Every structure is written in structure tokens, then in C-alpha cells.
């Protein structure tokens, strides 16, 4: 009996090494080296023992990924179960994302099936995990000969023990081409976010399942329980799908479409390189989140009524006051006439140019607009999509039937795009304007939602102050005060079109770093390559020197010393060279020198910076509910009741004190804003007509034959018009410009709504978050779980509320900023409608009408605009204070009052809570500390 017992105990003891998990089918185990107790460094051939019992379910591990084809190794760490991290790696490889492991296992001769993974060491805490990862990276030499990235300073590998491992190999023998395309820090954050999201989803699903058994006896408790179950169910179904928009601005021919094609690795998704073709509508390009294998295009049309109203105006543009076709001989007239001709020709053909409005409206060949104004197409290949949707997005004289004049926007969804991580949306903002009010409004709204703006121009025009000045003055002002953008990127395109002779006449071989002998057969290519790189470096320096300070002032105002360089970037790209490399053709530049990989990594960094916030919010919400369930298990004794009462009184006093501080801050901002606006309103009364006349109403001071149509279009679009060449004419902003200038003079508005800084709304929120329940207070009750978790729950609810207030404040900020020009537009609206009506007005008559309206309204118009902005700011102040006080009191009462005591079978969530604590720590989410 004793012998049998000893045998059984021996069999059940953990055996050091890597073993399969108990699941019948495990994807991770199918890729894992199992039943091993040692492993080998493929570079040094040195063997190492595995001294713990490890499997795919083990968490807090160091692991190795090894390639079956080339034997290269990668060292990684994860606080999650290894199978969770493997799932993220597998997804990245399957989607062919622009990431180190995905790039390796999608390179020539490699595939997912060539990946082997195995854990080598379990480590107890986060800091030790980092240290051991750094140790194994250095020990196995996976930086120089493997797939690991060069880490930042905080994650630098430990120095090798040369006595143990031998001397380090010479540099010339190491892996070449270590251009820092990928960022170790970004990749690390991305994997942390992926693991935390996956684990949080798993936990909330487990809790949801466990809570199904819970019941209660009293009616009031039943209502409470159902509400709790609904919150958990909502979190279980919640998708992290907030879009991250990147808007591309640039004149026609700047290379925006070619750039997008190169980024998404498709040759002709968007039209480019054609003499007469240009993108004419708003185009969104994103990864297809629903269909794995199909390309999809969602077309949104304007309504039939909107088209008929626009058509009437287009016909009017093509007719003079006597109803005859004019011989346009001025630039403005030519541009407007071209726009009208293109649209009518696109829909009705050449004969449409000779027909009246009534004849065109009754045309049976008119393409029917769907009743819901939407149409969706799916295709198996990119070529099919491009061939079939060109007529909806581009103006091309060689095409027959076209529909782009009827389209508001097109959303293209791609099944495979390494650069476009989930939720990234590239937006091709058409440079040319038109006479459609709805499209212009959509253009402005899209611009305000962009997290990043790319200013795209070919490198020969990129340094033109005139071009950059136009974009700053016309487009970027609306994303500063009235938008979400915190990053502006200059992209110089067509860098391969370099004038070698011109550069060689100015610089020497030494300046070019050109060492190739002149008699070398490769000399001409090397010379051109050196000239391109020299030109790119010079362009970056000049653009940064000319525009970085402007961008900082535009986005954040002056005098902010704490701003990092993340708000401004410059890239010099060659889409054509990148395309050649992808097609295996001879090229002048290597892949990294085209800077497309760097630009794609830039997108990933933007994605990580935004998604990290969303992941933190999600993990925080789940942590709050799990913390509360942990509390609900334990009865509330007299000692806890006494603590709850005293803590509620203390926090209530602190809350009211916080509200008073915030009210004082917002009232001071309101007072300063009012002072600035009063000065601005007085200036606007004096300057408005002169500004309007010089910039909009009478800018030419000469022959008006070409300006009549522009003024008409301006009135039709309620004072805003984007011309064919992309110039923006905004009479409403021009009239209120003195008020904006005075408001921005002290950076008051930008600083108040800044994402950082003590003298901002968010700065006050952050101070409240840190001080209301401080780390010291949590540490005080760390060993008393009942008290500790109640405070944690309040802290989590506080964080959720503040995030909600931040998002709503950002939305209201846009409305407040735009309220000045919007109010002016409302005042001018009757005159705009009158001048845009069916009655024929000469250019002088339109000017007189606008002049009369401005003159008669200026004494009240700007006062009304000021009052509207102040009213909206006051509404924001009252809303913040009301929400802050009410919601925090509810959270405090919920955490610090008796939890219903008639719950039956409340789930045990100890394990889930500990896992969440680990992920909060990895996300630097200070909820439990």
C-alpha cells in the first residue's frame, strides 16, 4: 500500500520542462515545442535547462519564438498566459501587419506554420520579468542575429558575461540593415494592450457566466442584480472600435492617392498617375473588420433633391445674364465653368451641356439615386474594386458614365492591409471644391475629427511658403480650436524625381557620402541615390525650420515648454520606388530609404497612443465591476459601517471643495474670454467690411466677369466655398476674424481646452483624479480588503466619469470655437439665400447686398456672436459641475453603503481580480495603488 502510494505521488509531481495543456485541441500547443526540459540557442549552440513546469497556460513567462526555416529566434515576455500572447502573434501574422514577427513569417519562403514557440522561464513580478527578458535577449544574441528590436534605454539588455559566454562577435559579422524602422517601445505597448484586452474579455465572459447562478429574494435587490448583470453583459459585448482618422490634405497632383495606394500595398485602389483623373469625393480607406476575404465599397449619395438644387446652379454657371453661353476669358470664370461642365458632362454626357435645366431634370438616362442614398459593392480582388468604383470617386474624361457628382463619400474596406491596424482610417480629402453644401459640411466635419493631419506635397513644391501658408490659413485653423488633431505631419512625395545635375553642381562627393568609383557600372544609380537622400535631408531640415514653431503655436499656443516632439513629423517618400521594390523590379532606393516603412510605423505609433487610452478605459471598467463583486461577497459589519459613514462624509467635503475650485477656474476663464471677445467685437465692427471686401467680396479690384460665379457659389453655400483649385473662401470666418485673433492672442482658448497643463480643464480633472483618493490613502488600507476595495471602486468610477467629461468637453469645444463664425452665418443667412435664389443678380448687386447686410448688422452681429460663445461656455461649465457632483455622489453611496445581503451564490472573483491587477500594472493604470 505504501509502495503504491509512493508511486502515485511520484507520477503526479510536476515535472520540469514544457508540456502540452489539458485541452483536447489547442492551437498554441500545436505550434509549441513540448516534452522538452532544455533548449538551445541557435546562434551560439549553447544549451540551457528549463527548471519549471511550463505550458501554454502559464502566465508571467519568458518565451522564445523560433523559425523552422532560418532558425532565427525571438525572445518575448508576457504577463498573460502564453496562449493569449500566441493568439496575438498569430493574428498579426495572418493579417500581414507591419510588425517584426509578422514581417519575418510573411517574408519569402516563410509562413505561419514555420513558427515554433515555447516558454523557458516563469518570473514572479513585473520588474524581474523585464530584467530576465533583457538577459535572455542578450544571452541568445537575438538583437544582432535574431528578430528582436533594439530596445530603448529603460529596457537595455544587461552586459554579457564574457567569461561564461565568450567574447562578443565582431560588428561586421552581425546582422546588417538595422535601420530603426520599428520602435521597440511602440511594439511593446501594442502587445501589452493586446494581452490586456484579450484577458479582460476572457474575465468578463467568465464573470458573466458565473453571475447567471446568482439570485436574490427581495424585489429591490432583484432590480439591483438585474442592473448589475446588464452592465456586465454590456461590457462583454463592448467593441473597442473608436475610429482613428488620418486626413490627407494636398493640392491635386500632390500624390495623395499614390501615397495611400503604397501604404495599403495595393497598386490602384485610388486613381493616380492619370492626366485627367483625380479623386473628386471624400474617400475613407480602412481595414475590413467584417469580411475577411472581400474588398468592399460603401457609396453614400446626396439626395435627389440636393442634386436638383445643385444642377440648377450648375446650369446657371454656364449661362450669362441673357441666358447665353459666355466666352469665359478670366480665371475665376474659367474655373467655375470647368467645374460645371465636368459635372454635367459626367452625368448627362456631352449633349447635356446643350440642354436646359428642365430638360436635364426630365432626362430618362439620369442614374437613379437609391432611396436610402446608399449602395454597397463587394469584390474578390482589388483590381475588380478599382475597375468598378472609379466612376464613383474620380473625374476622368476618358470614362463614359460617371457618378461622382452625385456622391457624398466613399468608404473602401480592405481585407488585408499591413499598415491599417483595426480602426485606422486614411481619409483622402479632395483638394478641389464644388458647389454642394452637404459635401462641404462633410469635408469640414471630417477635418475636425482627424487625430492627425498629413500635408502632402511633391518635394519640389514642399518648401514653397505660399503653398504651406495657404493650408495653414485655410484648413488648419479649423482643426486647432475646433478639432481633435494633436499631430501634423509634412510628407514630401515624388522624391525619386531628383535633378542630379543641379545637386552635383552644388555639392561634392563627400557631402553626398558617395564612395562609388566613377568607372563602376553601378555609379549612375549610386549617384542618383545619394542625391535623393541629400535632397531629402535638406528638405526635412528646411521644413522643420520653417513650420515646426508654426505648428506648435497653432495646436498648443505659445510658451508651453512641456510639449514633446510628437506633434510634428516630416517624411520624404517615393511611392514609385516602393512599388518597384514590392514588384521585385530594379530600384534606385532600398525599401527603408523610400520611407514608406517609416511612415507605416508612424501610423502604428498613432494607433498605439490612441488605443492605449481605450484599452485602459475598458480594463478599468471591468476592474470596477469585479472589485464590486468581490465586495458583495462579504457581509458589512459594524466596523465597516462606521468606516463607510466617516469616509463618505470626508469624500463628500473633498468633492464639494473640488467643485468650488473648478467653478472658480471656469468662471475666471469665462471672465477673461469675455474681455478678449469684447475687444474682438469692437475691432470686428471697425474692420469687418474692409476685411470682407479685401479678402472675399472684392479681392481682385478689377474686372469682375470671373468673380460673379464665385460670389454666387459662396452665397449658395452659406458663406463658405472651396474653389476648384482648393482655395477656401469663408466670409463668415473673415467677418469674425478679428474676434478669433483677439481670442487667440493670449492662447486662452487653446490652453483652457489643452490635453495637458495645469491651467486647463483636463489639468483640473487630472488633479482631482490624483488627489481625491490618493495612493497614500490606498496604501493605508491595503491590508484591509473591505475598506481598500471600496476606495478602489470609487477611484475607478471617478476615472470613468472624468474620461466621459473629457470626451464631451472636446466635442463641445468644437461647437464653442465655431460658434463665432456660425453665429455670423446665421445673421447673414437671409442675404445669402436672397443672392443665391432664382433671381439673377449681377456681381455688383451681390456685393451691394452683402455690403448693406454687413453695414446694417455690424453693431449687433458681433455682440450676438460673443454672447453665443459665452453662453455655450457657461453651459459647459454648469454641465461639468452638475455631472461631476451628481455622478460622484452616486458612486460614493454605492461603494460606501450596505450591499444587499440576500444575494445567493455570488461568484468568487478572487482569481479574476488578481489577473486584472497584473494587467493594470502592465498598462501603468494606477487603480490599485
N, C-alpha and C positions, 0 to 999 in steps of 0.2 A: 504493500500500500504506500509505504513511504517512498519506495523507488519510483512507483508510478506518478506520485505527486511531484517528485523532483523533475521527472521527465517533462511533465505538463508545464511546470513553471519555466523550465528551460526553453520550451518551444514558444511560450508567449512573451518572453522577454524581448524588448526592442533590439533589433539588430542594426548596428551602424551601417550606413550606406543609403543608396537611393532605391526606393521601391515604388511599385505601382500603387495607386489608391484602391479603395474597395469598390469603386463604381464599375459596373459591368462594361460600360463604354465611356472612355474618357479621351477626348481629343488631345489634351495636353500629354497624357501618358503615352499616346501613340507616337508622339514626337520626342519622347524622353528616353534618355539612356537609363535603364533600370537594372536592378540587381548588380549594382557596382558598389565597391567600397573604396575605390580610388579613381583618380582621373589623371590625365596627362596634359601638360602644356604643349600645344602643338608646335610652338616656336622653339622652345628650349629642350623639349622631350623629357623634361623633369616630371616625375610622378608625385602626387600628393594624396594623402589618405583622407577619407571622409569619416569623421568620428561621431556623427549623429545620425539618428533615424530620420530620413527626409523623404518627402513625397511631394506631389503636386498640390496637396492641401496645406503644406507647411507655409506659414507666413513669416515675415521678417527674415528673409533669406538673401544670401548672395547666390547668384546663379550664373551659369555660363550658357551661352548660345554658340554652337559650333556648326560650321558649314561642312557638309559632306564632300562638296566638290573641291574646295581650295583649302580646307582645314583651318581657315581663319576663325578666331574666337572673339567673343564679346563678353564682357563682364558687366552684370547689372545687379541692382538691388531692388527689393520691393518690400513694403510693409504689409501688402496684401498677400493672400495665398498665391503661390506660384502660378496656379492655373488661371487666376484672374489676370496677371501680367501677361501670360502667354496669349490669352484671348485678345488683349490689346495689340500685341505684336502681330498676331495672325491677321487681325482686321486691317492693320496698317499695310501689311504686305499685300493682302488681297485687293485693297483699294489702290495699290501702287502709289502710296503717298510719298511726298518729298521728305523722306526721313532716312537716317543712315541704314538701319536694318532693312527697311523696305527697298531702298536703292540697291543694296547688296543682293538680296534674294530675288530681285526682279532684273538683275543685270544678265548679260548674255551667258547662257549655259547654266543659269541658276533658276531655282523655283522654290516654292514654299516647302515642298517635300524634302528638300535638301537641308532643312533646319533641324538640328538636334538641340535639345535644352535639358539641363539637369541642375539641381541645386547642389551647392557644395558646403554651405555653412549657414546655420541659423544663428542670428545675433539678437541679443535681448533688447537693446534700446536704439533710438534713432541715431544718436551721435556715433555710437560704436558701429552702427550699420554703415554710415558714411566712411568711417575710417577703414573698415575692413574692405569695402568696395575699392577704395583708393589703393589699399595694399595689394589686392589681387590684380587690379589693373596694371600696376607696376610690376608685380611678380610675374605675370603671364605675358607682359610686354604687348598688351593689346592696343596701346596707343600708337605705337610705331608699326606694328605688324598685324594688328587686328582691326576690329570695326569700331572700337571706342573712339569718342571725340576727345579732343584736348579740353580738359575741364577748366573752369575759372579758378581763381586763386583760392577761394574758400574750399574748393574740392580738389586741390592739388594732391597728386599721389605722394605717398611717403618716399623718402630716399631709399634706393635699393641697398641691400646688404651685400656688397660685392664679395665678401669672404664666402658667403653662403651661395650666391647665385652666379658668381663670376663677373668679370668686367662687362660693362655695357658695350654693345656692338657699336662700331663707328657710324657716324651720322650718314655717310654716303651709302651705307648698306640698308638704311631704313626705308620704310615705305615713302614713295615720292608723292608729289602733287597734294601736299597737305594744306591747300588753300582753305582758310576757315569759312567754308560755306555754311556749315551747320553750327548752331550755337549749342554748347553743352548745357548752358543754363536753361535755354528755351526747351530743349528736348527733355530735360529733367522735369521741368514744371508740367509739360504736357503729359508725361507718363504718370506723374503724381495725380493730376486732375482726372485722367482716365481711370486709374485704380480707385480713387476715392468715389467717383461717380458709380462705377460698377459695384463696388462694395455697398455703397449707400442704397442702391436699387435692390440689391440682394437682401439687405437688412430690412428695408421697409416692406418687402414682399413677405419675409418671414414673420414680421410683426403683424402684418395684415392677416396672415393665415392663423397665427396664434390667437388673435383677438376674436376670431369667429366663435370660439368656445366661451367667451366671457358673457355673462348675463347679470341682471340685477332685478330687484323685486319692486322698488318704488318707481312711480311714474316719472318723477323729476330726475331720478338717476338714469332712467331709460333714455330720456331725451338727451341727457349729458353724454351717455355712452354712444348713442347714435351719431351725435355730432363729432365725437372723438373718432369713431370708425370712418366717418366721411372724410375727415381731414387726412387720415392715414391712407384711405383709398385714393384721394386726390393726389397725394404725394407719390403713391405707387404708379399712377398713370401719367404723372407730370413729365413732359418732354422738355429737355434743355434745347430750345430751338430759336432763341432770340437771334435774329439776323444781324450780321456784321457787314455793313455796306462800305465798299471802297469805290469812290466816284472818280471817274477819269474825265478830266477837263482838257480840252485842247482844240485848236482850230482844225478844220477839215484838211486832211492830208498830213497831220502830225504823226500818224502811225498808231493811233489808239487801237484800232481793230486788229492790226498785225500784232500788236503787243499782247492783247487778250488771247488771240489765237496761239501765240507762242507759250503763254503762261499755262493755258489749259491743254497744251500739246495736241492741238487739232489744227489742220492746215487752213481750213476755210470755213470755220463756224460763222464768223462775221466777215462781210465783204471787205476786201482790202486789195490794194495794188491795181485797181481798175481805174481807167481815166475818168469815167463818168459815174462810177459807183461810190456812194458814201452812205454811212449809217445815218438814217433820217429820223429815227424814232428812239425813244428811251429803251435801251436793251439791258436786261438783267441776265447775268450768266452765273449759274450756281451748280453745285453737285446735285444729282438726282437722288433725293432721300427716299423716294418711294419705289421706284422701279430700278432694279439692279442692272438691267441689260439694255434698257431703251433710252434713246435720246428723245427729249420731249420739248415741245414749244407751245407755250400758252400765250395766245394773242388776245389782247384787250382792245376793243374798238371804241371809238367815240360813238355817240348815239346818232341815229339818222337825223334827228332834229338839229343836233350840233353841226353835222356835216352840211345840211342845207343852209344853215346860217352862215357857215364859213364859205360855202360855194357862192352865195350871193355877193360876199365881199370880194372873192377872187375874180368874179366876172366884172365887178366894179373896177378893180385894179386895172383890168385890161381895157377899160373904156375911159375916154376923156369926158369932159362935161357935156359934150354933144352926143355922147353915146357912140363915138367912133374910135377905132383903134389908133393910138397915138404912135408917132415915131419917137421913141424914147431916146434922148440924147444926153441925159445926165445920169450919174452913177446911181443915185438913190432910186430913180425911176426904173433904171435897168434892173437893179437887184430885185425890187418888188415885182416887176413884170416877169422876171425869170422864175421867181418862186411861184407866182400864179400859173404861169404856163406849164411848169413842171407838174403841178398838182392836177390841173385839169387834164393834161395830156395823159398822165398816169392812169386816171380813172376812165376817161372817155375817149382816149385816142386823139390823134391829130385833128380829126374833124370836130372834136369838142371845142377847140379854140375858136371855131366859127359859129358857134351856137349861142343862143341867149340863155339866160338863167332858167326860164320856163321850159325851154327845150331840153336842157340838161337834167332838170329835176324829173321830167317825164320820160327820160331815156330808159328803154327797157333793158338795155345792156348794163345798167348800173348794178354792181355786185351787191347782193343783199347782205346787210349787217345783221348778224344773229340777234334775236330778241333780247337775250341776256348780255349782248355785246362781248361775248367771249367765244373762243374756239381753241381747241386743243388738238395737236398733232403728235403722234409718236412714230419714231423711225428706228430701224435696227442699226443704221450706220450714220456717222457724222456727215458723210457725203450726201446721203438722202435728205437729211435735215437741211443742210446748206442749200441744196438744189431747190427744195420746196418752200423754204421760208424767205428766200431772198426778196420776193415780191412784196413781203410784208414789212421789211425793215430797211430797204435801200432804194435810193433813186438811181436808176440805171437806164439810160436812153436806149440800150440795146434790147431791153426786155419788152415783152408785149404787154399783157395785162399786169398792172401793178395795183397794190392795195395800201401801200404805206401812208398815203394821205388820210386814210380812214382809221389808222391805228394810233392808240394812245401809247402802248408799251408792249414789249415782247419779253417773256421770261423763258430763257433757254436753260434746260436742266440736262446735265451731262452725267452719264453712268460711271465714268472713270476719269478722274482728274486729280493727279498727284498734288497739285498746288491748292486746290479748293477743298480744304477741310470742311467738315459739316458746318453750315451756317454762314460761311464766307460767300458774299455776293459781290461780283465785279459789276459795276454799272457804267456802261458806255453812255455818257451824257452827250447828246448831239450838240455840236457846236453851232450849227445853223438854226435859226429860229423860224417861226411861221406865224400864221395869223389865227391860231387856235388857242383860245383862252384856257381850256381844260389841260392841254398839253403843257402850256407854260406853267400853270399852277402845279402840275405833277412834277415838272422839272425842278421848281423851287422847293417843293416838299421833299423830293428825293435828296436834293443837295443838303437840306437841313438834317437829314437822318444819317448822313455819311460819317462814319467814325474816322475815316482817313480820306483825304483828297489827294489825288495824283495829278499834277500839272504836267501834261505830256507835250513835248515839242521836239522836232528834229534838232539835232545838235547844232546845226548851222544857224538856227534861229533862237536857240535856247537862251543865249546871252543877250538877246535883244531886250533892252529895258522897256521898250514900247509894248512888246507882247506881254511881258510879265506884269507891267503896270496895268494893262487892261484887265487881266484876270484878277489882280488884287482889287482893283477898284470896282469891277462889275460883278464878280461872282463870289469872291472870298469874304466880302463884308457880310454876306448873309449867313455864312457858316460860323462867323466869330461870335457875335452876340446872339444870333438866332439859330444856332445849330449845335450839333453834338461832336463836331470834329475837334480832335486834340492832336492831330498829326497831319502835316503837309509834306508831300514827297515830290521832288522835281525829278522827272525822268526824261533824259535826253535819248531820243531814238535815232536810228539810222546811222549809228556811229561808224559803220563799215564804209560809208561814203566819205572817205577822207581825201583831202588834197595833199598827196605825198610830196609833190614838188614844192608846194608852198611851205610846208613844215620843214622840209630838208633845207630850204634856203635860210631858215632862221635858227636851226639847232644843229648840234654836232652829234656824231655817233655816241659820244659819251653821255650827252643829255638824253638820248634815246635809249641808252643802255643796250646799244646794238653792237654785238661782238661777232656776228656772222661775216666771214670773208666775202668780199665783193665778187670773187670769181666762183662762189658757191652756187650750185643750181637752185638752192632754196633762198638765195639772198633777197630776191624781189618780194617773196612772201614775208620773210622775216622783217624786211624794211617796212612794209605796209603795216604789219602787226605792231611794230614798235611805234610807228606814227599814230596809229589808232589809240594805243594805250597812253601815249604822251598827250594827245588831244583830249582824251577822257579825263586824265588827271588835271589838266589845266582848266577844263570846263567845270569840274567839281569845285575846284578852288574858287573860281570866279563866281559861280552861282551861290556858294556858301557865303562868300564875302558880300555879295550884293543883296541877298534875300533872307539870310537867317535871322538877322535882327528884326527885319520887317515882319517875318512870320511870328516871331516871339511876341512882338508888340500887338500884332493882330489877334493872336489867340489868348494871350495872358496879360497884356498890358505891359507897362514899363516898370522896372525896379524890382522884379521878382528874381531874387538871387538863387532860389532853391530849385529852379526848373532844370531838369536833366536834358540831354540832347535828344531824347526820344521823340520830340515834337517835329524834328526836321531831318530829312534824309535826301540824298542825291544819288541817282543811279544813271549810269551811261550804258545803254543796252543796244544790242544788234539782234533783232528778231530774225533777220535773214540768215546771219551766220549760225545762230542757234538752230534754225530749221535745217540748214545743211548738215550740221553735226548729227542731228537726230535722224536724218535720212542716210547717214553714212557717206556723205559727199565730202570732197576736199574743201577745207575752210582755212581762212587766214587766222582766226582766233580759236583758242581752245574753249571748251564749254564754259568754264568759270569766267573767262575773260569777256564773254558776251554779257555777263552779269545777270542773266535770267535766273540761274540758280540762286544767286544772292537776293534777287527780288522776290523769288518764291519763298525763301526763308524769311524775308521781311514780312510777307503775308502771314506766315506761321506765327511769328512773334506777335503780330497784331491780334491774331486769333487767340493765342495763349493769354495775352493781357486782358482780353475781354471775357473769355470763357472761364478763367480762373475766378472771376467775381461771381459768375453764375453758378459754378460748382460749389463755391463757398456758401452761397445762399441756400443751395439745395441740401448740402450736408448739414448746415446749421439748422434748417427747418426740421430735418429728420432727427437730429440730435435733441432738439427741444421736445419733440413728442416722445422719444424713447426715454428721456430724462423724466418726463412727467409720468410715464407708465411705471417707471422704477419707483417713483414716489408713492404712487397709488397702491402699491402692494403693502405698504407698511401703515399700521394704524397711527393716528395722530394723538400722542399722549399729552398730558398737561404741560410738560416741559416744552414740547414743540409748539403747543398752542400759545404759550407765553412768548416764545421767541417770535412766532408769526405776528402776533399783535404789535410787539415793540418794533419789529423790523418794518412792518407796514407803515407805522407812524413815522419812523425815521426816513424811509424812502419817499414817503408822501411829501415830507417837508423838503427833501432834496429835489424832488420833481418840480414842486412849485417854485423853488429858487431858480432852477434851471430855466423854467418857462419865463420867469421875470427877466433873467439875463438875456435870453433870446429875444424877448419882446423889446427890451431896451436897444439891443443891437439893430433889429429890423426897423425900429422907429427912427433911429439915427440915420440909417441908410435912406429911409423914406424922406427924412428932412433934407439930407444932402442931395438926394436925387431931385427933390422939388426945387431946390435952389439952382441946381445946374439947368434944369428944364426951363425955369423961368427966364434965365439968361438966354438960353437957346431959343425960346419962343420970341423974345424981343428981337434977337438977331434975325430970326426967320421972317418976322414981319418986315424988316428992312431989306433983307437980301433975297427973299424967295423969288420975287419976279425977275430980278437980274439973273439969278442962278438958273431959273427955269428958261428964261429967254436965251441965255448964252449956251446952255447945255442941251436943251431939248426943243423948245418951241421955235427958236430962230438961231440955230447953231451955225448956219452957213453964211448968213449975211449977204446972200447973193441970190441968184436965180432959184426960185422955189419949185420949178417944174418937177424936180426929182424928190421933193420932200413932202408933197401933198399926200402921197400914198402912205408914207411912213407915219405922218401925224394921224391919218385916218386909222391905220392899224393900231397905233398907240391908244387911241380913244376906244377902239373896239375891244382892246384887251385891258380896259380899265386903268390906263396909265402906264402899263408895262409892256415892253416889246423887245424880243430878241430878233435881230436882223439876220439876213441870210448869211452874212459873214461872221456871225456870233457876237456882234456888238450888242450890248444891253442898253436900252433906253428906258429909264424908270423915272417918270415925272413925279410920282408920289414920294420916292426917296429924295429926289432933287429938291423938292419943296421943303421937306423936313430935314435936310442935310445939316442945316445949322444947329438944329436941336440934337441930332446924333453927335455932331462934332463936339458940342459943349458937354454932352453927357459922357463922352468917352475921354474928355480932356484929362480927367483925374483918374481914369481907369476904374471908376467907382462900380460901374455895372459889371465889368469883367471880373473884378476882384470879388464882388459880392457873390457871384454865381460860379466862381472858380471851383475846380475839383480839389483844390488844396489851399492852404493858407489859413491862418487863424482868423483873419478878417473876412471870412466868407461864411455862408450858410452851412456848407459842408464842414467847415472848420469847427463851427459850434456843435454840429452833430457829433463829430469825432470826439470832441472834448467831453460831451455828455456820455458817449459810449465808454470812454476810458475811466471816467471819474465816478459815475453813478454807482456801479458795483465794481470796485477796483480789484486788482489782482491780490492786494494785501488782504482785503476782506474775504476773498475766496480761500486764500491760504489759511486764514484764521479758523475756518470751519471745515477744512479739508478732511479731517478725521471724523467729522460728524455728518454722515451722508444725508441725513434727513434735512438738515439746515443747508448744507452745501448745495445739494441738487435743486433746492427751491430757488436759491440765488442764481444758480446756473440757468435755470429755466427762465427767470426774469431777464437775465442778460441776453439770452437767445431771442426772446420775444422783442426785447429792446432793439437788437440788431436788425431783426426783420422789419420792424416799424421804420427805423431810420433809413434802411435801403429803399423802402416804399416811398418815404418822404423825399429822398434824393431823386428818384426817378420822376416823380410827379413835379418836383421843383424844376428839373431840367426841361420837362415838357412845357411848364408854364413860363419858364424863362424865354422860350422861343416866342410865345404869344406876347409876352410883355415887351420884348425887344422890338418886335414887328408892329406893335400897337401904334407907334407914331405914324409910320407910313400907311398903315391900314386905316387909321382914323382920317388922315388926309384923303385917302382914296374914297372913303365914304362921303366926305364933303364934296369932292369933285365928281362923284358918280353921276349926278344928273346931267352935268355938262358933257361928260364922256359919252353918255347914252345919246344925248342930243346930237353930238358931232358924228357919232358912228351910225346914226339912223339912216333911213332911206333917203332923206332929203339931201340933195347934192350941195356940198359946201366947198368953196374954193379954199386954198391954203390960207389966204388972208382972213377969211371968215372964221376958220377953225382957230387960228391964232387969236383973233379978237375975242372969240367966245371963251377961250381958256384964260386970256388976259383979264376979261371982265370978271370971271368967276374968282380968279386968284385975288384980284384987287378988292372985290366986294366981300371976300371971306377971310382975308388975312388977319383981320383984327380978332376974329373968333376961332378960326380954323386951328391955329397952333395952341391956343389955350385949351381947346377941346381935346387935342391930341395929348397935351400934357396931362390933363385931368384923367384921360382914359388910361394912360400908363400908370399914373399914381394910384388910380382905383384898382387896377389889376394887381399892382404890387401889394396894396393894402389887403386885397382879398387873399393873396398868397400868404401874407403874414398871419392873418386871422385863421386861415385853414391849417397852417403848420402848428400853431399854438393849440388849436382845438383838437387836432388829431393826436398830437403828442401827449397832451394831458389825458384825454379820454382813453386812448388805447393802452397807455402805460398803467393807468389805474386798473383797467380790466385785467391786464397781465399780472399785476401785483396781487390783486384779490384772488385770482385763480391759483396762484402759486402759494399764497400765504393764508388760505382758508382751508377748512376741513374738506378733504376729498371724500366723495360718497363712500360710505362704509358697507354698502350692501352689494358690492360687486362680487361675483363668483367666478373663479377660475381666471383671475387676472394673469396675464402671461409673465413668465420670468424673462427679463431682458438684460440680465447682467452681462452676458457674453456680447450681445449686440452693442451695449453701451461702451464696453471696453474697446471694441473694434473702432467705434466712432471716435473715441478719444484719440486713438492712434492716428486716424486719418485727419482729424482736426489739427493734430500736431504737425503732420507732414505738410498740410496746407498753410501752416502758420496761422491757423484760425484760433484765436485765443478765447475760447469759450469756457474751458475747464481750468484755466489758470489765471 
